Amino acid sequence: MMFDKLLLIALVFATLWTVMTRSLLKAALGLALISAMIAVVIFKLDSPLAGVFELSVCAGLITAVFVSAISLMKPLTHKEIIALSRARAKRYWPLPLIVAVIIAVFSRSAIPTSIRVWPEGMEQSVQNVLWNVRSLDLFGQIVIVLAGVFGTVIFFRESNKK
């Protein structure tokens, strides 16, 4: 139970750091860290296949696409970075307060500690999970992977033309 609370606190801080950081590369790496922590949560909920997909696609593929896109961008000057930082600080200043209020509200409510993830009496084979129980998730993962691949191909093709 203590690990779950520490994981939740780390997830909230990593999310805030990702949103508030000035560097796009650090934000992409923060997103990968958040995805890895969410994968740990999914593994703890006894959904190893969903955890593997979260870890491989979100923390892996999406991060690789973001880092490759960031590496092709023109760096900003120091004055542009300062101006963008001030604008971001003005835009996001209430975010830590909102997160604190949400945590306070949810910490007072009764959240069930045991969640039944798997229906009783159902065979727990990989084939049954992928094709009968989680077929929509599998389709969504395929679409996400293909969108990342095609988006990257189109992005590099457009950058080569310029």
KOLVO-428066 format. One record per residue: residue in three letters; x, y, z of N, C-alpha, C, O in turn. Coordinates in steps of 0.001 Angstrom, whole numbers, plus 500000, padded with zeros to 6 digits. Layout:
BEGIN
AlaXYZXYZXYZXYZ
...
END
This chain:
BEGIN
Met500824498801500000500000500000500000500868501262500000500531502260499361
Met501983501203500723502880502349500769503526502584499396503719503726498979
Phe503857501482498698504432501591497365503459502270496410503868503074495572
Asp502171501947496532501158502557495665501078504062495881500972504827494922
Lys501129504485497136501087505919497431502334506632496925502245507726496368
Leu503494506015497118504734506615496614504728506687495091505199507663494507
Leu504193505653494455504092505651492998503155506749492517503449507424491530
Leu502042506935493194501098507994492829501720509378493009501557510251492156
Ile502421509572494101503078510863494337504159511110493278504268512215492747
Ala504950510086492973505978510227491941505346510503490586505880511285489800
Leu504216509871490308503520510089489043503014511521488934503113512133487871
Val502476512058490017501982513439490014503145514419489817503036515353489023
Phe504257514211490534505395515108490383506018515006488989506413516020488413
Ala506105513802488450506651513640487097505753514304486070506235514887485099
Thr504452514217486282503518514870485366503666516385485427503725517045484389
Leu503725516936486629503912518383486766505232518827486154505286519850485472
Trp506307518060486392507606518417485835507564518376484314508146519237483654
Thr506877517376483751506786517262482300506042518444481695506438518966480652
Val504982518857482338504188519970481812504915521301481989504812522183481136
Met505638521448483075506241522742483389507651522939482820508147524065482812
Thr508304521885482349509675522029481874509739522860480594508799522882479799
Arg510854523533480420511016524388479241511566523622478054511359524023476908
Ser512248522553478304512905521801477243511958520745476669511375519955477412
Leu511810520738475351510962519729474716511544518334474883510798517366475034
Leu512856518220474858513475516919475032513215516377476431512903515196476590
Lys513340517233477450513041516809478818511565516457478973511224515534479712
Ala510686517184478285509262516873478330508976515512477697508154514752478209
Ala509642515206476599509461513897475957509967512779476860509335511728476966
Leu511106513003477508511626511995478433510743511873479676510582510782480223
Gly510176512993480117509223512944481225507981512158480862507444511424481692
Leu507522512304479631506376511528479166506704510033479159505856509209479500
Ala507920509689478775508336508286478819508370507770480255507976506635480523
Leu508842508609481175508862508228482590507453508014483122507202507059483858
Ile506536508897482754505144508756483172504555507465482613503861506742483328
Ser504824507171481352504318505939480749504890504710481441504189503714481621
Ala506146504774481825506740503639482540506078503442483900505832502308484310
Met505790504536484600505105504415485891503676503895485719503205503098486530
Ile502991504338484678501652503830484409501719502345484073500822501589484448
Ala502765501916483374502943500491483081503105499693484374502587498581484481
Val503819500246485355503950499575486646502580499426487303502267498371487854
Val501768500472487247500413500402487807499596499325487100498882498556487744
Ile499704499274485781498957498275485015499432496865485368498614495952485483
Phe500743496674485542501250495370485968500720495007487351500377493851487597
Lys500650495981488252500127495709489595498646495340489573498165494670490487
Leu497919495766488544496509495407488402496326494073487666495232493756487200
Asp497401493305487569497391491978486940496958492024485484496191491173485034
Ser497441493005484754497210493086483306498559493184482597498936494251482113
Pro499286492063482539500640492137481990500675492506480514501603493188480079
Leu499696492076479736499721492412478314499522493901478094500213494511477277
Ala498583494484478817498375495928478697499597496685479190499952497724478634
Gly500242496170480232501463496797480731502590496764479719503327497739479564
Val502723495640479029503758495517478005503475496474476855504388497126476349
Phe502204496560476437501859497488475360502109498934475781502622499727474991
Glu501756499279477004501989500643477503503476500958477506503900502033477083
Leu504253500012477985505695500234478072506337500302476693507195501151476450
Ser505928499415475788506587499377474482506144500512473572506973501144472919
Val504846500773473524504353501782472590504515503179473163505128504037472527
Cys503982503424474344503989504789474887505373505215475363505842506305475033
Ala506026504350476139507347504735476640508435504514475601509502505124475684
Gly508182503657474630509202503357473637509004504064472318509758504975471978
Leu507995503653471571507783504166470213507480505662470205508096506418469453
Ile506550506082471025506152507492471035507331508371471450507525509446470882
Thr508110507936472420509278508709472840510298508795471704510892509851471484
Ala510501507702470989511432507732469856510954508688468769511759509403468172
Val509654508705468510509107509628467511509290511075467966509693511931467179
Phe508994511342469231509145512705469748510602513160469706510888514279469279
Val511514512312470141512932512696470171513445512930468754514216513862468520
Ser513024512093467807513469512310466429512898513599465851513585514302465111
Ala511657513912466177511069515167465695511738516377466348511968517391465689
Ile512045516275467622512693517382468332514094517622467773514543518763467672
Ser514777516539467413516139516703466895516162517418465549517203517947465160
Leu515053517447464833514996518126463540514601519599463650514636520326462657
Met514228520038464842513763521413465012514932522385465159516033522009465561
Lys514659523637464823515650524705464987515633525153466452514559525411466997
Pro516791525252467097516812525679468498516420527153468645516671527969467758
Leu515799527473469782515374528841470066516527529646470661517464529088471233
Thr516440530947470518517430531822471150517094531951472633516015531560473078
His518038532506473384517846532661474829516663533584475129515887533310476044
Lys516518534663474377515406535603474592514063534941474291513088535171475006
Glu514001534120473240512755533415472912512392532413473998511217532245474325
Ile513387531754474552513138530781475630512588531482476860511650530987477485
Ile513157532627477217512683533374478389511253533851478176510427533761479085
Ala510954534359476983509595534825476693508592533673476750507496533832477288
Leu508958532522476200508064531372476251507891530848477674506803530409478047
Ser508965530892478470508880530446479866507931531322480672507142530817481471
Arg508006532615480466507107533526481187505658533313480758504752533323481592
Ala505444533122479470504075532870478990503542531555479541502372531469479914
Arg504388530530479594503961529238480136503671529336481631502711528740482119
Ala504501530087482360504271530247483796502953530961484058502233530607484992
Lys502630531963483243501353532663483398500183531745483075499136531816483717
Arg500360530892482091499276530012481651499031528873482650497884528497482890
Tyr500105528323483230499972527123484056500096527367485556500188526396486306
Trp500104528586486025500309528820487451499259528146488330499609527739489438
Pro497991527996487918497053527336488836497139525809488827496469525160489630
Leu497940525223487947497981523772487819498391523055489113497708522104489492
Pro499457523447489810499784522753491065498673522864492112498443521921492869
Leu497995523990492162496883524157493100495722523227492750495124522618493638
Ile495405523119491473494325522231491032494664520777491368493803520030491833
Val495904520379491135496321519009491439496227518750492943495776517681493354
Ala496642519705493763496558519543495215495109519401495675494817518591496555
Val494207520174495094492792520078495454492219518717495045491473518101495806
Ile492564518260493861492077516958493397492594515839494294491845514925494640
Ile493864515904494671494425514890495569493713514930496918493400513883497484
Ala493457516126497435492771516239498714491357515670498642490913514993499570
Val490654515939497554489283515426497409489281513911497306488484513242497963
Phe490176513362496478490188511913496293490765511173497490490424510010497706
Ser491620511807498270492166511127499442491117510978500535491228510093501383
Arg490110511826500523489047511731501520487935510773501097487179510299501945
Ser487825510485499813486778509585499354487234508142499494488429507857499570
Ala486273507247499528486572505825499672486869505233498301485970505086497473
Ile488118504898498069488523504280496825488703502790497098489420502419498027
Pro488067501934496306488219500502496564489671500065496372490336500471495420
Thr490144499233497292491538498796497224491712497536496396492811497271495910
Ser490671496763496224490786495563495401489862495701494200488662495939494340
Ile490439495547493035489693495669491793489751494327491097490834493779490892
Arg488599493791490730488571492526490006488842492828488540488038493463487858
Val489976492365488080490392492651486714489933491549485764489617491822484606
Trp489896490321486241489607489186485380488293488527485783488113488216486960
Pro487367488300484848486119487614485187486396486183485641487265485500485098
Glu485645485747486638485849484393487167485418483349486153484452483545485415
Gly486143482235486124485797481130485256486270481277483826486017480385483016
Met486939482352483479487399482557482112488835482058481983489664482290482863
Glu489118481375480886490454480877480632491414482051480462491109483014479759
Gln492570481966481109493516483066481085494681482805480132495839482964480518
Ser494391482411478906495453482216477923495648483518477141494754484362477073
Val496826483656476561497127484862475797496181485003474609495719486104474311
Gln495890483894473929494997483943472779493608484426473172493016485252472478
Asn493089483913474282491758484319474731491735485788475116490784486507474811
Val492796486226475793492847487628476204492898488542474988492116489488474892
Leu493812488271474056493988489167472912492789489188471976492365490260471544
Trp492239488029471659491237487970470599489806488036471117488910488404470356
Asn489553487698472374488179487705472878487921488817473884486903489504473807
Val488834488995474819488606489964475891489114491350475516488421492341475751
Arg490295491440474946490950492724474687491146492989473199492129493627472822
Ser490261492530472359490450492699470910490408494175470506491150494588469616
Leu489561494964471141489508496393470825490808497085471237491288497972470531
Asp491380496684472375492673497240472795493763496874471807494610497704471479
Leu493748495637471331494738495198470358494619496008469078495630496435468520
Phe493407496222468613493191497040467425493692498469467657494329499053466780
Gly493409499027468824493884500374469150495399500453469165495965501434468682
Gln496070499448469707497533499427469718498092499370468299499072500044467980
Ile497460498556467450497911498464466060497764499811465366498658500236464633
Val496636500485465593496405501799464982497432502811465483497945503611464700
Ile497736502783466777498706503722467342500102503489466750500795504442466392
Val500505502234466651501820501934466094501896502371464629502875502991464212
Leu500859502043463852500859502432462439500821503949462270501482504486461381
Ala500058504643463108500019506101463042501391506689463345501817507638462687
Gly502084506136464334503437506615464643504406506374463510505208507246463176
Val504340505194462916505249504874461817504962505756460607505876506357460041
Phe503682505835460207503348506634459029503578508123459278504014508839458377
Gly503291508588460481503556509989460798505028510319460712505402511376460205
Thr505867509422461204507309509637461125507789509622459680508606510454459287
Val507288508685458894507677508616457479507270509893456744508060510457455988
Ile506039510344456967505566511572456311506373512779456773506720513647455972
Phe506670512828458070507436513953458608508820514017457974509262515092457569
Phe509502512891457883510839512895457292510780513158455803511677513804455262
Arg509756512680455125509626512942453700509429514428453449510024514978452522
Glu508592515101454271508364516530454114509624517320454445509902518324453790
Ser510388516896455438511606517634455794512684517464454727513501518364454532
Asn512700516330454036513679516134452968513350516989451749514261517417451040
Lys512061517249451488511673518091450360512091519534450558512423520226449596
Lys512077519991451805512441521380452092513951521511452093514476522602452314
END
